[in-house]
Every structure is written in C-alpha cells, then in structure tokens.
C-alpha cells in the first residue's frame, strides 16, 4: 500500500549575517566547516557515500506490499522493471540491511512504495548528480551506467571494474555519457583514502585506473586528543569538464584530465555566514557544490546548534573565482535542488515537470530524519515527517532524472 506522510510548515527566521570566508569558526580555515568540526562530524557520522551493496546485508528480500497498478501520479507496478514514470522521480531510496525490503519515497506525491528496480536490488550501485547510476555486478564485475527512468534498457556499457572501491566512495561524471565524446567517470575513495578511480568512457580504449594523490594534511587537536587528517578529494563536483572540491574556506581544488589526472587550486572570496542566535562566532553548516544548469553554485544549510537539529538559514550562492565574490541568489527559476545527508553530492531537476515546488531545495536530514522542503524565494520551510520509514535505515539517497546534453 502507499503511505502518504504528514507535513508541517514554518518560517525560517534569518539571523544577522556578516561577511567572512566560509568556516565553522572565524579562526578556522579548513574546508567542510574546519578541521575540528570535520573530525567531530567524521567520528560521529562517518560518511556512507552512495555505495549500495545488497550482498553485504542479509540478502535481497521480496516485497510483500499490496500490489498496485501504475497510475497517473507515478505509481510503480510491483511486477514491472521497466521505465519509471516521470512523476515517480525524483525519489529517496531507503535501505535497512535486514529482512525489510528496500523502499522508495516520492518527493512529488509523498508516497512510500516498494522498490522493484531489479538492478538497484541486485547490483552494487553509485548514484551521480547527473541522474545516471553506476552499477557493478559483484559476481561478474560487469559495469555499466543505468538511467532510473529506464533501468532495463537505458544503459551505457563500461569496462569491467576489477574490484569494487571501498564502501563510502562517491561517483561523478564529467558530462552526458551518451554524447558523442562520452564522459569521464570518477570514483573518489572515502575520507581515509587518498585514491580515486577513473575511466574515460567513449575513448578508443577505455579502462579503469586507480590513481593515488597527495594533498598533504593537517594536525587536529580536540582537548587531549591529537589526530593527523590527510586532505582528500571529497565532495567532488563536475563543472564545465572539470571537477571541483573544497580544500579551505576560500580555496577549492580542481581535478582535470588530459587524459591523466592533474590537480590544481583556485581561490574564492567566500560567502556570508549566518550566525546562530546565541551570538557565538561559530557556524555549524552543511554545504555542497552543484552545477546548476551550467553555473557552479553552493548550497549552505546553517544550524543553530552543534547537534544540527535546528535550521538557522538556508542559502544558495553562485560561486565566484579569481577575485569574484560568491553571490547569494534568491531565485533559481523552475528548478528544485536535491540534497541528502548521505554525502556532499547535490543534484537538481526541472521542478514543474516532475511535480516539485519551483525555486526550492529538498533536503533529507540525517539529524531529525525529516525531508525539509525550502522555498528559496520566501525563506519558508515545509517539513515532511519520515521518522517511521527512516528509522533504522541507512541514510537515504536520491534517484534523480537523468540530465542529457
């Protein structure tokens, strides 16, 4: 059966803002909110990335939900593995790692459905901001990209990935894999690794290569505890054929291929911070870069406390480099940004076409297990209670419509 979840609405009171480089504390200049908060966050919420391996759980189980026919609202017929209706996407995927079946939550209609996408249930998968999902067969190592709107037929075959990258790896694409030039597929390994995998799909002789890099590191001290954190490629975001990732609050790394990987840096003047109502000069925030229809943007969700349960402000910035300022934008037109606490990856899709609120951000919080829908223009928030379906689930991830060139 379909479960429709309740929603509530509230106004976000935007606090006083001042201009500083993005950071958790004014004296802290590391990326992702500074090394102190980064280590704290890492220890408490070790990133799960978007890697899905059903073979590490108790096994694939069948759905025993009541069957329902495909409907105009985007319902999925439980016996069908064919293309999903447009209104079924975007959706959140909830996995439990036990006898409970994988389920889907539709952002447009608020319906909770059984997942019947065979490739999602039987393969190792990595979602991407472009909508395509990278899949690897754990038995044969066969590797391919698949389109969530047509899981069985919308596929791009890739060379076999000889070994699965570690749990927590992300996947990013430089562009549309169906274009004449193909694209570069990149799999950065998680925090405790300084390596990434890449494949030039569409080249004369595509193959997977594991590349190790060295970005240095930083000593982090928390009370009596000292820890050396290696800098790593995390939050990799494709933009105009390159890949960007945060290094410090006013510096970003750039990864490009020619065809071997090369790393460089670019500076920015930072963004405005929204301080918590307590008056402390620290900002606890969750942020992510994304290519929003050809322009690089940053989404920032700042909180009133270290536990990150009360949202203080939500902002979208158009990024500026080489002396240009980052500019806060109040209108992203008929688009909806999709963000999850599972990783720093953000995607987007046309809002009206897929039944979503225009000029909005949909964010699944790992702190209160609710789906927050923000109207960027009016600075109001709609909260959808998801505790029942999110309870004991790994952090959910988005399936989004594919972006085509």
Buried (B, 14 or more C-beta within 10 A) or exposed (E): EBEEBEEEEEEBEEBEBEEBBBBBBBEBBBBBBBBBBBBBBBEEEEBBBBBBBBEEBEEEBEBEBEEBEBBEBBBBEBEEBBBBBBBBBBBBBBBBBEEBBBBBBBBBBBBBBBBBBEBBBBBBBBBBBBBBBBBBBBEEBBBBBBBBBEBBEBBBEBBBBEEBBBBBBBBBBBBBBBEEBBBBBBBBBBBEBBBBBBBBBBEEEBEBEEBEBEBEBBEBEEEEEEBEBEBBBBBBBBBEEBBBBBBBBBBBBBBBBEEEBEBEEBEBBBBBBBBBEEEEBBBBBBBBBBBBEEEBBBBBBBBBEBEBEEBBBBBBBBBBBEEEBBEBBEEBEEBBBBBBBBBBBBBBBBBEEBBBBBBBBBBBBBBBBBBBBBBBEEBBBBBBBBEEBBEEBBBBBBBBBBBEE
